[in-house]
């Protein structure tokens, strides 16, 4: 067969982008929100950032082991989306989960103790970085298997709907947030979960934290229609949206009506949340698949810098107060580390706990972690 023309070299893939909000639009968004709320979001993002910086240091000092996935750059996603739901709404995510746990309300000391593998951690030191869990705040984990949380997200939505409609004889009134990375899009379980959610009218929102690279392969090289992944929701009759995940104001503005729509209709949704991780996929990632120029370009869109600058421009924040918040979160994380170091490692008897809910054979059933009132001293 004769080939006409010549193959053109493929353009270097870059992460998908969205239209950035202009200064006037940002000012209008700020004006529509209570000052305390915006200050809280800024502090939460700064807390997550400081927590992750100190986590990286501890990992490099070999005080934290195993796999470790840092959330730096994506703070606006967790903070903005979780702000759009109620404390009673379930949240489940993948293994880049420290930021979500903190945004959902977990005390940093329990989160850091879990990183250190100590008995005072949220999972008693047995889960580590990838398995944060906080039942009191309806945070149902970090999950280490790619895409495995997506059927769980559908199951959580089914559970709330069943409880609301069948047991309580009311209308469905909860929404579940299920986070995943763009690298999970090609997992069969993700598609099965979306299909089921569409069939059963489950109020779950699948939020793809689309940082453009999966583990280290640009989305355009590993996923069909990577430039428009919302088409993967169209196939299941699921409503979708594209949101600027590097701006917490845009995240909240666009997520809030979507959450309420899903709550009212008891239907699923799908979000292409355009973001960027400033660090590698994990602590062992040298980031050779992207350029320094590209990283510098996206760091100009740092969600913390964007919000603080906008607040200063709109007389909602001073440089002095911004620095003070930084000191406060650094002290809070230092105290969390101090508390974690003082907590003991799990004893050998913990091998026989939490295997089964109730006692069976040599297994002693489940015991609560310290943050839920358990006695692990």
C-alpha positions in Angstrom: 0.0 0.0 0.0 1.4 3.3 -1.0 1.7 5.9 1.8 0.7 9.4 0.9 2.7 12.2 2.5 4.9 11.6 5.5 4.3 11.1 9.2 4.6 14.3 11.2 6.4 14.1 14.5 4.0 14.1 17.4 4.0 17.4 19.4 5.4 17.1 22.9 2.4 16.3 25.1 1.5 18.7 27.9 -1.1 18.5 30.6 -4.6 19.7 29.6 -5.3 23.3 30.5 -8.4 25.4 31.3 -9.3 29.0 31.0 -8.0 30.9 34.0 -10.3 33.3 35.9 -9.6 36.9 35.3 -8.9 39.4 38.1 -12.4 40.9 38.0 -14.0 37.5 38.1 -11.7 36.5 41.0 -12.6 39.7 42.9 -16.3 39.0 42.4 -15.9 35.4 43.7 -14.1 36.7 46.8 -16.7 39.3 47.4 -19.4 36.6 47.4 -17.8 34.6 50.1 -17.5 35.2 53.9 -14.0 36.4 54.8 -13.7 33.7 57.5 -14.4 31.0 54.9 -11.7 32.2 52.5 -9.2 32.6 55.3 -10.0 29.0 56.4 -9.4 27.7 52.9 -6.1 29.5 52.7 -5.0 28.1 56.0 -6.0 24.6 55.1 -4.0 24.7 51.8 -1.0 26.0 53.7 -1.4 23.3 56.3 -1.5 20.6 53.7 1.6 22.1 51.9 3.6 22.3 55.1 2.5 18.8 56.1 3.7 17.5 52.8 7.0 19.3 52.9 7.8 17.9 56.3 6.6 14.5 55.1 9.2 14.6 52.3 11.9 15.5 54.7 11.0 12.7 57.1 10.9 10.3 54.2 14.4 11.4 53.0 15.6 10.9 56.6 14.2 7.4 56.5 11.8 8.0 59.3 8.9 7.2 56.9 9.0 4.1 54.7 7.0 2.4 52.0 5.3 4.2 49.2 4.7 7.9 49.6 2.8 10.2 47.2 2.9 13.9 47.8 0.0 16.3 47.2 1.9 19.6 46.7 0.3 21.6 43.9 -3.1 19.9 44.2 -4.2 21.4 47.5 -7.0 23.5 46.0 -8.8 20.3 44.7 -9.3 18.7 48.1 -10.0 21.9 49.9 -12.4 23.3 47.3 -14.4 20.1 46.6 -14.8 19.1 50.3 -16.0 22.6 51.1 -18.8 22.1 48.7 -20.3 19.1 50.5 -21.6 18.5 54.1 -19.8 16.6 56.9 -22.3 13.8 56.5 -21.4 13.2 52.8 -19.0 10.3 52.3 -15.5 10.8 50.7 -13.2 8.2 49.3 -10.0 8.6 47.4 -6.9 6.9 46.0 -3.4 6.7 47.5 -2.4 10.4 47.2 -4.6 11.0 50.2 -2.9 13.1 52.9 -4.4 16.3 51.6 -7.9 14.9 51.5 -7.6 13.5 55.0 -6.5 16.9 56.4 -9.1 18.8 54.4 -11.8 16.5 55.7 -10.8 17.4 59.3 -8.3 14.8 60.5 -6.0 16.1 63.2 -2.5 16.4 61.7 -1.0 14.4 64.6 -3.0 11.3 63.7 -2.2 11.7 60.1 1.5 12.2 60.7 1.6 9.3 63.2 0.2 7.1 60.5 3.0 8.2 58.2 5.5 7.3 60.9 3.9 3.9 61.3 3.0 4.5 65.0 0.1 3.1 67.0 -1.3 6.6 67.4 -2.0 6.9 63.7 -5.5 6.9 62.2 -5.0 3.2 61.2 -2.8 2.4 64.1 0.3 2.6 62.0 -0.7 -0.3 59.8 -1.7 1.6 56.7 0.9 4.2 56.2 0.8 6.9 53.6 -1.7 5.3 51.2 -4.3 4.3 53.7 -5.6 7.2 55.7 -9.1 6.5 57.2 -11.4 8.6 59.3 -14.8 7.2 60.0 -15.8 10.0 62.3 -15.4 12.5 59.4 -16.9 10.1 56.8 -13.6 9.7 55.1 -13.4 6.2 53.8 -9.8 5.9 52.8 -7.0 6.1 50.7 -6.8 3.0 48.6 -3.6 1.6 47.1 -4.9 -0.3 44.1 -5.4 1.9 41.1 -9.1 2.6 40.5 -10.2 0.3 43.4 -11.9 3.1 45.2 -14.3 3.8 42.3 -16.6 0.7 43.0 -16.4 1.7 46.7 -17.6 5.2 45.8 -20.6 3.7 44.0 -21.2 1.4 47.0 -21.1 4.4 49.5 -23.6 6.3 47.3 -25.8 3.2 47.2 -25.6 2.9 51.0 -26.6 6.5 51.6 -29.4 6.3 49.1 -30.7 3.0 50.5 -30.6 4.4 54.0 -32.4 7.6 53.0 -35.0 6.1 50.8 -35.7 2.6 52.0 -34.9 2.7 55.7 -35.8 6.3 56.6 -38.5 6.6 53.9 -37.2 10.0 52.8 -35.7 11.2 49.6 -32.0 10.6 48.9 -30.1 13.6 50.4 -26.4 12.6 50.4 -23.7 12.9 47.8 -20.5 10.9 47.7 -17.2 12.3 46.4 -14.9 9.7 44.8 -11.5 11.0 43.8 -9.2 9.3 41.2 -6.2 10.1 39.2 -6.1 10.4 35.4 -4.0 7.2 35.4 -7.0 5.2 36.7 -9.2 6.1 33.7 -8.3 2.9 31.8 -9.1 0.5 34.7 -12.1 -1.7 34.1 -13.4 -1.2 37.6 -13.7 2.5 36.9 -16.0 1.9 33.9 -18.0 -0.7 35.7 -18.6 1.7 38.6 -19.7 4.5 36.3 -22.0 2.1 34.4 -23.6 1.0 37.6 -23.9 4.5 39.0 -25.6 5.6 35.8 -28.0 2.6 35.8 -29.0 2.8 39.5 -29.1 6.6 39.8 -26.4 6.7 42.4 -25.4 10.2 43.8 -21.7 9.9 43.4 -19.3 12.4 41.8 -16.2 11.0 40.2 -13.5 13.6 40.4 -10.5 13.0 38.2 -7.5 14.9 39.6 -6.1 15.3 36.1 -2.5 16.2 36.6 -1.7 15.1 33.1 0.9 12.3 33.7 -0.5 9.2 35.5 2.7 7.8 37.0 5.0 9.2 34.3 3.2 9.0 30.9 1.4 12.0 29.5 -2.3 11.5 29.3 -2.3 12.0 25.5 0.0 9.0 25.1 -1.9 6.5 27.4 -5.6 7.5 27.2 -7.9 7.9 24.3 -9.4 11.4 24.0 -7.1 12.5 26.7 -7.8 16.1 25.8 -11.5 15.6 26.5 -12.0 12.9 29.1 -15.5 14.0 29.9 -16.5 12.0 26.8 -15.9 9.0 29.0 -18.8 10.1 31.1 -21.0 10.8 28.1 -20.9 7.1 27.3 -22.7 6.3 30.5 -25.2 9.1 30.4 -23.4 10.9 33.2 -23.3 14.7 33.5 -19.8 16.1 33.4 -17.8 19.3 34.0 -14.3 20.7 33.5 -12.9 22.7 36.4 -9.7 24.7 37.1 -8.2 22.7 39.9 -5.4 25.1 40.5 -7.8 27.8 41.8 -9.7 27.0 45.0 -12.3 29.7 44.3 -13.1 28.2 40.9 -13.2 24.7 42.4 -15.8 25.7 45.0 -17.8 27.9 42.6 -18.2 25.1 40.0 -18.4 22.2 42.4 -21.1 23.7 44.7 -24.0 23.7 42.1 -22.9 20.4 40.7 -23.0 18.8 44.2 -26.5 20.3 44.8 -27.7 19.1 41.4 -26.6 15.6 42.2 -28.1 15.8 45.6 -31.5 16.9 44.2 -31.6 14.5 41.3 -29.8 11.6 43.0 -27.7 11.2 39.9 -24.0 10.7 39.3 -21.5 13.2 37.8 -18.0 13.2 36.5 -15.4 16.0 36.8 -12.3 16.6 34.8 -10.4 18.5 37.5 -7.4 20.1 35.7 -4.5 20.3 38.2 -0.7 19.7 38.4 1.5 18.0 40.9 4.7 20.0 41.5 6.5 16.9 42.7 6.9 13.4 41.2 4.3 10.6 41.2 6.0 9.3 44.3 9.1 10.0 46.3 11.1 7.7 44.0 10.1 9.6 40.9 13.0 11.7 39.3 10.4 13.5 36.9 12.5 13.0 33.8 9.3 12.8 31.6 8.6 16.6 31.8 10.7 19.7 31.4 11.9 22.2 34.0 10.3 25.0 31.9 7.0 23.2 32.1 7.2 22.8 35.8 8.2 26.5 36.2 5.2 27.5 34.1 2.7 25.6 36.3 4.4 26.7 39.5 3.4 30.3 38.5 -0.2 29.0 39.1 0.5 27.8 42.6 -3.0 27.7 44.2 -1.7 29.1 47.5 0.0 32.0 45.9 -3.0 32.7 43.6 -5.4 32.8 46.5 -3.1 34.8 48.9 -2.3 37.3 46.1 -6.0 37.8 45.2 -6.9 38.3 48.9 -4.1 40.9 49.3 -5.3 42.7 46.2 -8.8 42.8 47.6 -7.8 44.0 51.1 -8.8 40.6 52.7 -5.2 39.7 53.7 -1.9 41.5 54.6 1.6 40.3 54.0 2.1 40.2 57.8 -1.0 38.0 58.3 0.1 35.7 55.5 3.4 35.2 57.2 1.7 34.7 60.5 -0.4 31.9 59.1 2.7 30.3 57.8 4.3 30.3 61.3 1.1 28.9 62.8 0.9 25.9 60.4 4.7 25.2 60.7 4.2 25.1 64.5 1.2 22.8 64.2 3.0 20.4 61.9 6.1 20.4 64.2 3.8 19.5 67.1 2.3 16.7 65.0 5.7 15.3 64.3 6.7 15.6 68.0 3.5 13.7 69.0 4.1 11.1 66.3 7.7 10.4 67.4 6.4 9.9 71.0 3.8 7.4 69.9 4.9 3.8 70.1 5.2 1.4 67.1 2.4 -1.2 66.9 3.2 -4.2 69.1 3.3 -7.8 67.7 -0.2 -8.4 69.1 -1.5 -5.9 66.5 -0.9 -8.7 63.9 -4.0 -10.4 65.4 -6.2 -7.4 65.7 -8.4 -5.8 63.0 -8.3 -9.0 60.8 -11.9 -9.8 61.5 -14.6 -7.6 63.1 -15.3 -10.1 65.8 -13.1 -12.5 67.7 -12.3 -15.7 65.8 -9.6 -18.2 66.6 -6.4 -16.4 67.5 -7.8 -13.1 66.1 -9.1 -10.7 68.7 -11.4 -8.6 66.6 -11.3 -4.9 65.9 -10.2 -2.2 68.3 -10.6 1.5 67.8 -7.6 3.7 67.1 -6.7 6.4 69.6 -8.4 9.2 67.6 -11.7 7.4 67.9 -11.4 6.8 71.6 -9.4 3.5 71.6 -6.9 2.9 74.3 -3.6 2.2 72.5 -1.2 3.4 75.2 
